[in-house]
Amino acid sequence: MISFDDFAASGARKDIKQVDLNLVAVKKLSEMNTVTQEELQNGTYIPVCDGALWVATAVDGKGNVGYYSGDGETVFKPNTKFGGLVGYALRGKRLVMGELSNFEFRADEKPDLDLTKNEEATTMAADTRLGDMFDETDETVGGSGDGSVKLMSGFEKTDGDGTPIGGEEKKGKGKTKEKTPEEIEREKNRKDFQQGLNKVITDVKSGISDKARELDTTLLEKAWKDNAEFIAFIAPQDKRHVIAGVKEPLTADNRVPRDDLTEAQRMEAVQNPDKVPKEYFKPIYHIAVKESRPGKAVGVIVKVPAFLKDLGVSDYVKSVALQGASKFAQGDDRTTTIELMSYGDFVNKLVIAGSSINEAKETSMGEGNPGKLVVESVPARSVYGAIKSKVTIVQNILVVHKLRRDGMGNKTLYHDKNYFPLKTYETVDVNSQMSDEQIYALNQYMIGTLFNPIKKDSSDRRYDFLVEADKLNVTKVGTEITSNYVTNDASKRIQLAVKAFYDKEKTRDAILLPLKRRGKKQNGEEASAQFIAYDVTDADKMGNSELDYRAKSALGNGQFQHIIDLVGEDNLAAATLKAKFKTRNTASSANKVGFTQTESRQLAITKILGGGGQFDMEGIAG
């Protein structure tokens, strides 16, 4: 993995500096179709790679300052003249050029690449125009390292008369299409939005106190970085499989006007299908199995230096933590311990202690190849909405945190090995021999949802819009529901498959459907059906040896034994879990990084020390 620190330490470029993303307007490669060539050449937007983890400026061997971005695997640099993003591998102190991707400019303003008309001259032109993409220390992958450059895939070749191969002759070279009033307005709104957002962020940063800037947390951050480990999330409930009606996208080939349209609406739907509301057409559903994600994390299990255990968030910047870090660094006591934290406390402590934490190898996706969790601090969504409405906000800014996972495998936060659920479910494998009661319950409470209204106060049901092949496999007579999805008749049973919630390439070996049952209300009436669940915070039921309750809970069913072995069962006692996680404490997310890790720490410290009247930090009381 190539982090910013790896790039900075390599010496492949001079004067490498990480960029505050609030000071520049970036566009990902996949978003370049919203940018004009003029905007790019004027520096209105800085192109970066998709999935950029960092952006930096640096000086190449010719003394040119340029922007660089990295996705963890490759270092990218834009070339605004040619409209490409150059990918480099980092080989020691060299950036080795490996790939080049064209920008996708806005469709009405595609740039002419002005390539020459024969193959030899084209290659020479590419050599010249790519010259500023590398210096004498760079090589091309698979090349001689002598500075020669091949014309890479993604660039447009021309035939003898200058016409693009496989295309039409370009028209109006050197001219740009005049912008419509709507395009001008959209562009103005984008600029207004960015300027407003930058002002809000600047106002928030101005609240950082001098004491927060000067407070030295270096030893605390080092103790955390070298010794803390993320073990698992505490989830309110386990993942679930569900048989459901899944809506298919409407296309030109499958759009059918609804039966209840007026004649005028029907004609409009037939003649102008792209201009009428999608509600004019019948929805299309098919039956599939979906796997839900575990519920949003309410807490985490972490290994921390012992001197930090049970400290409040504010204590992380008070003498108790700083003195402990100093003693820890001197080797007086370097023991570590397991701690259970609420999600909010964990993320806020993470901000103060360096903004990242390593994964334990035992609970990482690729065992033995752990990644890390990284937190980014951002303005809340409400701030964006206010700016978009052209309302300036400078008071009570809420700073929230976005947690991401970097490292081996899928980047999703949750995967099979790194969460411990408070609640698990009674399930049955639909491909096994089931009891009559189980078959009845699954058909009634799961397949039966197909007959519920799609929307409140609507008579439309998913069953009515199922594809015919699926509709034939479900039968309802009166209130009795049967199906070929839940049946002991193997000759009729429809084989279904389900993908893991975190990886679309991973198919589950078994489809385990959760069971429901109806209880009784106090007045004797039948209650609504509820999942049959086993909650590890229920001390009475967990401690009753006569019940099979504990064996079916997360502490007894074996799925999470690797976590139990790592942290010790005493740390997962019912009373402990109930006391810490009886209420949800989750962090919000947003879609744009607003603050550097240092600024995030300083903002949190400022609030803890009683300053920063212009903002509030999530989960931290002033």
C-alpha positions as CSV (number, residue, x, y, z in Angstrom):
1,M,0.0,0.0,0.0
2,I,1.3,3.5,-0.9
3,S,0.3,6.0,1.8
4,F,1.1,9.7,1.7
5,D,3.9,9.0,4.2
6,D,5.3,6.4,1.9
7,F,5.3,8.9,-1.0
8,A,6.7,11.7,1.1
9,A,9.5,9.4,2.4
10,S,10.4,8.0,-1.0
11,G,12.3,11.0,-2.3
12,A,10.7,10.4,-5.7
13,R,9.7,14.0,-5.8
14,K,10.8,17.1,-4.0
15,D,8.9,19.3,-1.5
16,I,6.1,16.9,-1.1
17,K,3.3,18.5,0.9
18,Q,-0.2,17.1,1.7
19,V,-3.0,19.3,0.5
20,D,-5.8,20.6,2.6
21,L,-8.8,19.5,0.5
22,N,-10.7,22.6,1.6
23,L,-8.3,24.8,-0.3
24,V,-8.7,23.1,-3.7
25,A,-11.7,21.9,-5.6
26,V,-11.1,18.3,-6.7
27,K,-12.8,16.1,-9.2
28,K,-12.5,12.4,-9.4
29,L,-11.7,10.8,-12.7
30,S,-15.2,9.4,-12.9
31,E,-16.7,12.9,-12.4
32,M,-14.8,14.6,-15.1
33,N,-17.8,14.5,-17.5
34,T,-19.1,17.4,-15.5
35,V,-16.0,19.5,-16.2
36,T,-15.1,21.6,-19.2
37,Q,-11.6,21.7,-20.8
38,E,-11.5,25.4,-20.0
39,E,-12.2,24.8,-16.3
40,L,-9.5,22.1,-16.2
41,Q,-6.8,24.3,-17.9
42,N,-7.7,27.3,-15.7
43,G,-7.2,25.2,-12.6
44,T,-10.9,25.4,-11.5
45,Y,-10.7,21.7,-10.6
46,I,-7.8,19.5,-9.7
47,P,-8.3,16.0,-11.2
48,V,-7.6,13.1,-8.8
49,C,-8.0,9.4,-9.0
50,D,-11.1,7.6,-7.9
51,G,-10.9,6.4,-4.3
52,A,-8.2,9.0,-3.5
53,L,-6.9,8.5,0.0
54,W,-4.6,11.6,-0.2
55,V,-3.7,14.6,-2.4
56,A,-0.4,16.3,-2.4
57,T,1.7,18.9,-4.3
58,A,5.3,18.1,-5.3
59,V,8.1,19.4,-7.5
60,D,9.3,17.1,-10.4
61,G,12.8,16.9,-11.8
62,K,12.2,19.8,-14.1
63,G,11.1,22.1,-11.3
64,N,7.4,22.0,-12.1
65,V,4.9,22.0,-9.2
66,G,2.1,19.5,-9.7
67,Y,-0.7,17.7,-7.9
68,Y,-0.5,14.1,-7.1
69,S,-3.1,11.7,-5.6
70,G,-3.0,8.1,-4.4
71,D,-5.6,5.3,-4.0
72,G,-3.3,3.1,-1.9
73,E,-1.9,1.2,-4.9
74,T,-0.9,3.8,-7.4
75,V,0.3,7.4,-7.5
76,F,-1.5,9.6,-10.1
77,K,-0.7,12.9,-11.7
78,P,-2.9,14.9,-14.0
79,N,-1.8,16.4,-17.3
80,T,-4.2,19.3,-18.2
81,K,-2.9,19.8,-21.7
82,F,-3.5,16.3,-22.9
83,G,-6.4,15.5,-20.6
84,G,-5.0,12.4,-19.0
85,L,-4.3,11.0,-15.6
86,V,-0.9,9.3,-15.4
87,G,-0.5,6.3,-13.0
88,Y,2.8,5.5,-11.4
89,A,4.1,2.6,-9.4
90,L,6.5,3.6,-6.6
91,R,9.7,1.6,-6.9
92,G,12.1,2.8,-4.2
93,K,13.0,6.3,-5.1
94,R,11.4,6.1,-8.6
95,L,8.0,6.7,-9.9
96,V,7.5,4.2,-12.7
97,M,4.9,5.2,-15.2
98,G,2.4,2.4,-15.8
99,E,-1.0,3.6,-17.1
100,L,-2.7,6.6,-18.6
101,S,-6.5,7.3,-18.6
102,N,-8.3,10.0,-20.6
103,F,-10.5,12.4,-18.8
104,E,-14.1,12.2,-19.8
105,F,-14.9,15.9,-20.5
106,R,-18.4,17.1,-20.6
107,A,-20.0,15.6,-23.8
108,D,-20.5,18.9,-25.6
109,E,-16.9,20.1,-25.0
110,K,-14.6,17.2,-25.8
111,P,-11.1,18.4,-26.5
112,D,-9.4,17.9,-29.8
113,L,-6.2,15.9,-29.0
114,D,-4.5,17.2,-32.1
115,L,-2.5,14.1,-32.8
116,T,-0.4,14.0,-36.0
117,K,-1.5,11.9,-38.9
118,N,0.9,9.0,-39.2
119,E,2.0,6.4,-36.7
120,E,5.6,7.5,-36.5
121,A,4.8,11.1,-36.0
122,T,2.0,10.2,-33.6
123,T,4.5,8.4,-31.4
124,M,6.9,11.3,-31.5
125,A,4.1,13.7,-30.6
126,A,3.2,11.5,-27.7
127,D,6.8,11.5,-26.6
128,T,6.8,15.3,-26.6
129,R,3.4,15.9,-25.0
130,L,4.0,13.4,-22.3
131,G,7.4,14.8,-21.5
132,D,6.2,16.8,-18.5
133,M,4.7,13.7,-17.0
134,F,8.0,12.3,-15.8
135,D,11.6,13.4,-15.2
136,E,15.0,11.7,-15.6
137,T,14.4,9.5,-12.5
138,D,11.3,7.9,-14.0
139,E,10.8,4.8,-16.2
140,T,7.9,3.4,-18.1
141,V,6.7,0.0,-16.9
142,G,8.2,-2.7,-19.2
143,G,10.3,0.0,-21.0
144,S,14.0,0.6,-21.2
145,G,14.1,3.4,-18.7
146,D,15.7,5.7,-21.3
147,G,12.8,8.1,-21.4
148,S,11.1,6.6,-24.4
149,V,7.3,6.6,-24.2
150,K,4.8,4.4,-26.1
151,L,1.4,5.8,-27.1
152,M,-0.7,4.3,-24.3
153,S,-4.2,2.9,-24.4
154,G,-6.9,5.4,-24.0
155,F,-5.5,7.9,-26.5
156,E,-7.3,8.5,-29.7
157,K,-5.5,7.3,-32.9
158,T,-6.2,8.9,-36.3
159,D,-6.0,7.6,-39.8
160,G,-4.2,9.3,-42.7
161,D,-6.7,12.2,-43.1
162,G,-6.9,13.0,-39.4
163,T,-10.3,11.3,-38.9
164,P,-10.4,9.3,-35.6
165,I,-10.4,5.6,-36.4
166,G,-13.8,4.2,-36.0
167,G,-15.4,7.6,-35.7
168,E,-16.5,10.7,-37.6
169,E,-14.4,13.7,-38.5
170,K,-14.3,16.2,-35.6
171,K,-16.3,19.4,-36.2
172,G,-15.6,22.9,-35.1
173,K,-12.0,22.4,-34.0
174,G,-10.9,25.0,-31.4
175,K,-14.5,26.1,-30.8
176,T,-16.6,25.4,-27.8
177,K,-20.4,25.2,-27.7
178,E,-22.1,28.3,-26.2
179,K,-23.4,27.5,-22.7
180,T,-27.1,27.5,-22.1
181,P,-28.6,29.7,-19.4
182,E,-29.3,26.5,-17.4
183,E,-25.6,25.4,-17.6
184,I,-24.4,28.8,-16.6
185,E,-26.7,28.8,-13.6
186,R,-25.6,25.3,-12.6
187,E,-21.9,26.3,-12.8
188,K,-22.6,29.4,-10.7
189,N,-24.4,27.4,-8.1
190,R,-21.5,24.9,-7.9
191,K,-19.1,27.8,-7.4
192,D,-21.4,29.5,-4.8
193,F,-21.7,26.2,-3.0
194,Q,-18.0,25.6,-2.8
195,Q,-17.3,29.2,-1.7
196,G,-19.9,28.9,1.0
197,L,-18.6,25.6,2.2
198,N,-15.0,26.9,2.3
199,K,-16.2,29.9,4.4
200,V,-17.9,27.6,6.9
201,I,-14.8,25.4,7.2
202,T,-12.6,28.5,7.6
203,D,-15.0,29.8,10.3
204,V,-14.9,26.5,12.2
205,K,-11.1,26.4,12.0
206,S,-10.8,29.9,13.3
207,G,-12.2,28.6,16.6
208,I,-9.2,26.4,17.3
209,S,-7.5,27.7,20.5
210,D,-3.8,28.5,20.8
211,K,-3.6,26.0,23.7
212,A,-5.0,23.3,21.4
213,R,-2.5,24.1,18.7
214,E,0.4,24.0,21.2
215,L,-0.6,21.0,23.2
216,D,1.9,18.2,22.5
217,T,0.1,14.8,22.1
218,T,3.0,13.1,20.2
219,L,3.7,10.5,22.8
220,L,0.0,9.7,23.2
221,E,-0.4,9.3,19.5
222,K,2.7,7.0,19.4
223,A,1.5,4.8,22.2
224,W,-1.8,4.4,20.4
225,K,-0.3,3.8,17.0
226,D,2.2,1.2,18.1
227,N,0.0,-0.6,20.7
228,A,-3.7,-0.1,20.1
229,E,-5.6,-2.6,17.9
230,F,-9.1,-2.6,16.6
231,I,-10.7,-6.0,17.3
232,A,-14.4,-5.9,16.5
233,F,-17.5,-3.8,16.2
234,I,-20.4,-4.4,18.6
235,A,-23.5,-4.6,16.5
236,P,-27.1,-4.4,17.8
237,Q,-28.1,-7.5,15.7
238,D,-26.7,-10.1,13.4
239,K,-27.0,-10.1,9.6
240,R,-30.2,-11.7,8.2
241,H,-31.3,-13.5,5.1
242,V,-34.7,-12.5,3.6
243,I,-36.7,-13.7,0.6
244,A,-38.0,-10.5,-0.9
245,G,-39.5,-8.9,-4.0
246,V,-36.6,-7.0,-5.7
247,K,-37.4,-4.2,-8.0
248,E,-35.9,-4.3,-11.5
249,P,-34.8,-1.1,-13.3
250,L,-37.1,0.1,-16.1
251,T,-35.6,0.1,-19.6
252,A,-36.8,1.0,-23.1
253,D,-37.6,-2.7,-23.6
254,N,-39.6,-3.5,-20.4
255,R,-41.7,-0.3,-19.9
256,V,-45.4,-1.0,-19.8
257,P,-47.9,1.7,-19.1
258,R,-50.1,1.2,-16.0
259,D,-53.7,0.0,-16.5
260,D,-55.1,2.9,-14.4
261,L,-53.7,5.7,-16.6
262,T,-56.0,8.1,-18.3
263,E,-56.0,7.9,-22.1
264,A,-54.1,11.1,-22.3
265,Q,-51.5,9.8,-19.9
266,R,-51.2,6.6,-21.8
267,M,-50.6,8.3,-25.1
268,E,-47.9,10.5,-23.4
269,A,-46.2,7.4,-21.9
270,V,-46.1,5.7,-25.3
271,Q,-45.0,8.7,-27.3
272,N,-42.6,10.3,-24.8
273,P,-41.6,7.6,-22.4
274,D,-38.4,9.4,-21.3
275,K,-40.3,12.6,-20.3
276,V,-43.1,11.2,-18.2
277,P,-42.8,10.2,-14.5
278,K,-41.6,6.6,-13.9
279,E,-44.9,6.1,-12.0
280,Y,-46.6,5.9,-15.3
281,F,-45.2,2.5,-15.9
282,K,-45.8,-0.8,-14.1
283,P,-43.0,-1.7,-11.7
284,I,-41.3,-5.1,-12.2
285,Y,-40.3,-7.3,-9.3
286,H,-38.5,-10.7,-9.1
287,I,-38.0,-12.9,-6.1
288,A,-34.5,-13.1,-4.6
289,V,-32.7,-13.7,-1.4
290,K,-30.9,-10.7,0.2
291,E,-28.5,-10.5,3.0
292,S,-28.8,-7.5,5.3
293,R,-25.9,-5.9,7.0
294,P,-25.5,-6.2,10.8
295,G,-27.1,-3.1,12.4
296,K,-25.1,0.1,12.8
297,A,-22.3,-0.3,15.3
298,V,-23.2,0.7,18.9
299,G,-19.7,0.0,20.2
300,V,-16.2,-1.4,19.6
301,I,-13.8,-3.8,21.2
302,V,-10.2,-2.5,21.2
303,K,-6.9,-3.4,22.7
304,V,-5.4,-0.2,24.2
305,P,-2.4,0.7,26.5
306,A,-3.5,0.0,30.0
307,F,-3.1,3.6,31.2
308,L,-5.9,4.7,28.8
309,K,-8.6,2.2,29.9
310,D,-11.8,3.7,31.1
311,L,-10.6,7.3,30.6
312,G,-13.3,9.7,29.3
313,V,-12.8,11.5,26.0
314,S,-11.8,14.7,27.8
315,D,-9.2,12.9,29.8
316,Y,-7.3,12.1,26.6
317,V,-6.0,15.7,26.5
318,K,-5.6,16.2,30.2
319,S,-2.6,15.4,32.3
320,V,-3.7,11.9,33.3
321,A,-3.4,10.7,29.7
322,L,-0.3,12.8,28.7
323,Q,1.6,11.8,31.9
324,G,0.6,8.1,31.3
325,A,1.9,8.4,27.7
326,S,5.2,9.8,28.9
327,K,5.6,6.9,31.4
328,F,4.6,4.4,28.7
329,A,7.2,5.8,26.4
330,Q,9.9,5.4,29.1
331,G,9.0,1.7,29.5
332,D,7.7,1.9,33.1
333,D,4.5,0.0,32.2
334,R,3.8,-1.1,28.6
335,T,0.9,-3.5,29.3
336,T,-2.2,-3.5,27.1
337,T,-5.7,-4.4,28.0
338,I,-9.1,-5.0,26.3
339,E,-11.6,-2.2,26.5
340,L,-15.2,-1.9,25.3
341,M,-16.2,1.6,24.1
342,S,-19.3,3.1,22.8
343,Y,-19.0,3.9,19.1
344,G,-19.0,7.6,19.7
345,D,-16.3,7.5,22.4
346,F,-14.1,5.3,20.2
347,V,-14.3,7.7,17.2
348,N,-13.7,10.8,19.3
349,K,-10.7,9.1,21.1
350,L,-9.5,8.0,17.7
351,V,-9.5,11.7,16.5
352,I,-7.5,12.8,19.5
353,A,-5.0,9.9,19.4
354,G,-4.0,10.1,15.8
355,S,-7.1,9.4,13.6
356,S,-6.2,5.7,12.8
357,I,-5.9,2.3,14.4
358,N,-4.5,-1.0,13.2
359,E,-6.8,-4.0,12.8
360,A,-6.0,-7.1,14.8
361,K,-4.8,-9.9,12.4
362,E,-7.2,-12.4,14.0
363,T,-10.3,-10.3,13.0
364,S,-9.0,-8.8,9.7
365,M,-10.5,-9.8,6.4
366,G,-7.2,-11.3,5.1
367,E,-5.9,-13.0,8.2
368,G,-2.3,-12.1,8.8
369,N,-2.7,-9.0,6.5
370,P,-4.5,-6.5,8.7
371,G,-5.4,-3.0,7.5
372,K,-6.5,-0.1,9.6
373,L,-9.5,2.0,10.4
374,V,-9.2,5.7,9.6
375,V,-11.4,8.6,10.8
376,E,-12.1,11.8,8.9
377,S,-13.8,14.8,10.3
378,V,-16.3,16.6,8.2
379,P,-19.1,19.3,8.4
380,A,-22.5,17.7,9.0
381,R,-24.9,17.2,6.2
382,S,-27.1,20.0,7.6
383,V,-24.3,22.4,6.9
384,Y,-24.2,21.4,3.3
385,G,-27.9,21.8,3.0
386,A,-27.8,25.3,4.6
387,I,-25.1,26.4,2.2
388,K,-27.0,25.0,-0.8
389,S,-30.0,27.0,0.2
390,K,-27.6,30.1,0.3
391,V,-28.1,30.4,4.1
392,T,-24.8,31.3,5.8
393,I,-24.2,29.4,9.0
394,V,-21.3,30.4,11.4
395,Q,-22.8,29.2,14.7
396,N,-23.4,25.7,16.1
397,I,-21.6,23.9,13.3
398,L,-21.7,20.2,14.0
399,V,-18.5,18.4,13.1
400,V,-19.1,14.7,12.6
401,H,-16.9,11.8,11.8
402,K,-16.6,9.4,8.9
403,L,-14.9,6.1,9.6
404,R,-13.4,4.1,6.7
405,R,-11.3,0.9,6.4
406,D,-8.0,0.8,4.5
407,G,-6.2,-2.4,3.8
408,M,-6.6,-5.9,2.5
409,G,-9.8,-7.0,0.8
410,N,-13.0,-5.1,0.6
411,K,-13.1,-1.7,2.1
412,T,-16.4,-2.1,3.8
413,L,-16.2,-1.5,7.5
414,Y,-18.1,-4.7,8.4
415,H,-17.2,-8.2,7.2
416,D,-17.7,-11.7,8.6
417,K,-14.9,-11.7,11.1
418,N,-14.9,-8.2,12.7
419,Y,-18.3,-7.8,14.5
420,F,-20.0,-9.3,17.6
421,P,-23.8,-9.0,17.6
422,L,-25.8,-8.4,20.8
423,K,-28.7,-10.2,19.2
424,T,-28.8,-13.4,17.0
425,Y,-31.8,-15.2,15.5
426,E,-33.4,-18.6,15.3
427,T,-32.9,-19.7,11.7
428,V,-33.6,-22.6,9.4
429,D,-31.8,-23.7,6.2
430,V,-34.4,-23.7,3.4
431,N,-32.6,-26.5,1.7
432,S,-32.9,-28.8,4.8
433,Q,-35.9,-30.9,6.0
434,M,-38.1,-28.4,7.9
435,S,-41.0,-28.9,10.3
436,D,-44.5,-28.1,9.2
437,E,-44.5,-25.2,11.7
438,Q,-41.3,-23.7,10.3
439,I,-42.6,-24.0,6.7
440,Y,-45.8,-22.3,7.7
441,A,-44.0,-19.5,9.6
442,L,-41.6,-18.7,6.8
443,N,-44.2,-18.7,4.1
444,Q,-46.6,-16.6,6.2
445,Y,-44.2,-14.0,7.5
446,M,-41.6,-13.8,4.8
447,I,-43.2,-14.8,1.5
448,G,-46.4,-13.2,2.8
449,T,-44.8,-9.7,2.6
450,L,-45.2,-9.9,-1.2
451,F,-48.9,-9.4,-0.6
452,N,-48.5,-6.3,1.6
453,P,-49.0,-2.8,0.0
454,I,-45.9,-1.4,-1.7
455,K,-46.6,2.0,-0.2
456,K,-48.9,3.2,2.6
457,D,-52.4,3.8,1.5
458,S,-51.8,2.0,-1.8
459,S,-53.5,-1.1,-3.1
460,D,-50.5,-2.1,-5.2
461,R,-48.7,-5.3,-4.0
462,R,-45.3,-6.6,-5.1
463,Y,-47.0,-9.9,-6.0
464,D,-49.1,-8.1,-8.6
465,F,-46.0,-7.0,-10.4
466,L,-43.9,-10.1,-10.1
467,V,-42.4,-11.5,-13.3
468,E,-44.7,-14.4,-14.4
469,A,-42.2,-17.1,-13.7
470,D,-41.9,-16.1,-10.1
471,K,-45.6,-15.5,-9.6
472,L,-46.3,-19.1,-10.5
473,N,-44.2,-20.2,-7.5
474,V,-46.3,-18.5,-4.9
475,T,-49.9,-19.3,-4.0
476,K,-52.3,-17.6,-1.6
477,V,-55.7,-19.2,-0.8
478,G,-57.6,-17.1,1.7
479,T,-55.0,-16.4,4.4
480,E,-52.9,-19.5,3.6
481,I,-49.7,-19.0,1.7
482,T,-47.5,-21.7,0.2
483,S,-44.5,-21.4,-2.1
484,N,-41.9,-23.4,-4.0
485,Y,-39.2,-21.4,-2.2
486,V,-40.0,-22.8,1.3
487,T,-41.1,-26.4,0.9
488,N,-39.9,-29.9,1.8
489,D,-40.7,-31.1,-1.7
490,A,-37.2,-31.2,-3.2
491,S,-38.7,-31.8,-6.7
492,K,-40.5,-28.4,-6.6
493,R,-38.1,-26.4,-4.5
494,I,-36.6,-23.3,-6.3
495,Q,-32.9,-23.1,-5.7
496,L,-31.9,-19.6,-4.6
497,A,-28.5,-18.0,-4.0
498,V,-27.4,-15.1,-1.8
499,K,-24.3,-12.9,-1.9
500,A,-22.4,-11.8,1.2
501,F,-23.4,-8.3,2.4
502,Y,-19.8,-7.1,2.0
503,D,-18.7,-8.8,-1.1
504,K,-20.8,-9.4,-4.3
505,E,-18.4,-12.0,-5.4
506,K,-18.9,-14.2,-2.3
507,T,-21.9,-16.6,-2.4
508,R,-23.1,-18.1,0.9
509,D,-23.1,-21.9,1.3
510,A,-26.5,-21.9,3.0
511,I,-29.6,-19.7,3.1
512,L,-30.6,-19.3,6.7
513,L,-33.9,-17.7,7.1
514,P,-34.9,-16.2,10.5
515,L,-38.1,-17.5,12.1
516,K,-40.9,-15.4,13.5
517,R,-43.7,-16.3,15.9
518,R,-46.7,-14.5,17.4
519,G,-47.0,-13.9,21.1
520,K,-50.0,-12.8,23.1
521,K,-50.8,-9.3,24.4
522,Q,-51.8,-8.7,28.0
523,N,-55.5,-8.6,26.9
524,G,-55.1,-12.0,25.3
525,E,-55.1,-10.8,21.7
526,E,-52.6,-12.1,19.3
527,A,-49.6,-9.8,18.9
528,S,-47.7,-9.1,15.7
529,A,-45.1,-11.6,14.6
530,Q,-41.6,-11.0,16.0
531,F,-38.2,-12.6,15.2
532,I,-37.2,-15.3,17.6
533,A,-34.0,-13.7,19.0
534,Y,-31.3,-14.4,21.6
535,D,-29.9,-11.3,23.3
536,V,-26.6,-11.6,25.1
537,T,-27.6,-8.6,27.4
538,D,-30.5,-10.6,28.9
539,A,-28.7,-11.7,32.1
540,D,-31.6,-13.8,33.4
541,K,-32.1,-15.9,30.3
542,M,-28.3,-16.2,29.6
543,G,-27.7,-17.5,33.1
544,N,-30.5,-20.1,33.1
545,S,-28.9,-23.4,32.4
546,E,-32.2,-25.1,31.7
547,L,-32.7,-23.0,28.6
548,D,-31.0,-23.5,25.3
549,Y,-30.9,-19.7,25.1
550,R,-27.2,-19.2,25.7
551,A,-26.2,-21.8,23.2
552,K,-28.0,-20.0,20.4
553,S,-26.7,-16.5,21.4
554,A,-23.5,-14.9,20.0
555,L,-21.6,-16.3,23.1
556,G,-22.6,-19.9,22.4
557,N,-23.3,-20.6,18.7
558,G,-19.6,-20.7,17.6
559,Q,-19.8,-18.1,14.9
560,F,-17.9,-15.5,17.0
561,Q,-15.7,-17.8,19.0
562,H,-12.5,-16.2,17.5
563,I,-13.5,-12.9,19.1
564,I,-14.4,-14.5,22.4
565,D,-11.0,-16.3,22.5
566,L,-9.2,-13.0,21.7
567,V,-10.9,-10.7,24.3
568,G,-12.0,-13.2,27.0
569,E,-15.6,-14.1,27.9
570,D,-15.4,-12.0,31.1
571,N,-15.3,-8.9,28.9
572,L,-18.5,-10.0,27.2
573,A,-20.6,-10.6,30.3
574,A,-24.3,-9.8,30.0
575,A,-24.2,-7.1,32.7
576,T,-21.3,-5.4,31.0
577,L,-22.8,-5.4,27.6
578,K,-26.2,-4.1,28.8
579,A,-24.6,-1.3,30.8
580,K,-22.5,0.0,27.9
581,F,-24.7,-0.6,24.9
582,K,-28.4,-0.4,25.9
583,T,-28.7,2.8,23.7
584,R,-27.3,3.4,20.3
585,N,-24.5,5.8,19.8
586,T,-23.6,6.0,16.2
587,A,-21.7,8.6,14.2
588,S,-23.1,10.4,11.1
589,S,-21.2,10.5,7.9
590,A,-20.8,13.0,5.1
591,N,-19.4,13.0,1.6
592,K,-16.5,15.5,1.7
593,V,-13.5,15.7,4.0
594,G,-13.4,19.1,5.8
595,F,-10.5,18.9,8.1
596,T,-7.0,17.5,8.3
597,Q,-6.2,15.0,11.1
598,T,-4.3,17.6,13.0
599,E,-7.1,20.1,12.8
600,S,-9.6,17.4,13.8
601,R,-7.6,16.8,16.9
602,Q,-7.2,20.5,17.7
603,L,-10.9,21.1,17.2
604,A,-11.7,18.3,19.7
605,I,-9.2,19.6,22.2
606,T,-10.5,23.1,21.9
607,K,-14.0,22.0,22.6
608,I,-12.9,19.9,25.6
609,L,-10.9,22.8,27.0
610,G,-14.0,25.0,26.8
611,G,-13.4,27.0,23.7
612,G,-14.7,27.0,20.1
613,G,-18.0,28.7,20.4
614,Q,-18.6,28.5,16.7
615,F,-18.8,24.7,16.5
616,D,-19.7,21.6,18.3
617,M,-18.1,18.1,18.1
618,E,-20.3,15.1,18.0
619,G,-20.3,13.2,21.3
620,I,-18.1,15.7,23.1
621,A,-19.6,18.0,25.8
622,G,-18.0,21.4,26.1
